[in-house]
């Protein structure tokens, strides 16, 4: 069995180290790009402008995203994990540049293209540089982004408590065990099950709410009608009831009785005569 080797330093690793490939692209264009001069991010359109490109294509390389888990008894999960982005010669496999993926800022997507990225690499002697990456296919760039997202979760850059637990150093099977341990701890904290001898009392207050609502309505009605109506038909009433006005038939009957008793028409004045008008035969106007 071949001894695992650190992809960035070419130094041998412990025999029980675990390495896995998260992503492989056979051909990606590498550019020497100008330094960033704005807070808006990198613009890939100027790198490959037909008339005046601002970037110079160095060569076409092979790209690999490799995750390495190294045993570490002092780690809570028993091992440390790291992820490296490797640019290699597509023919010989010789390492051209490596970028340890320790922070999301290591890789920045261009703000005007989904196929171009800015990659911060570390060369021989620890020298740092920012290179441009250009994928020929959008699907390859999408797979590259998904691999980086998985690496962030494993390394603890995101994912909450699970990510932090794994970020202490877990990969492969050990990483899954760490996830299970964290979930078990969270389940213990949220144990709402009833213990022996415990009971639950549920108070259903529908009846009380109805009575309270009725009392409230009663008080409101008493407030609106604070003056109570007089007692019907009581002798102590301060205002007597008035009789209803006579009907037309009663008035005619009364007139008939007056004529039968010998009351002259002069005494039975019409409304016009009562007001001082004497219509006579032709009225006031002749």
Secondary structure, DSSP 8 states (H G I E B T S, - for coil): ----B-TTT--B--TT-EEEEEEEEEEEEEEE-----STT---TTTTT-SSS-SSEEEEEEEEEEEEEEEE-TTSTTSEEEEEEEEEE-TTT--EEEEEE--SGGGEEE-TT-SSEEEEEEE-GGG-EEEEEEEESSHHHHHHHHHHHHHHHHHHTSSSHHHHHHHHTT--HHHHHHHHHHHHHHHHHHT-----TT--------HHHHHHHHHHHHHHHHHHHT-S----TT-TT-SS--------HHHHHHHHHHHHHTT--GGGS--HHHHTT---TTT-S--
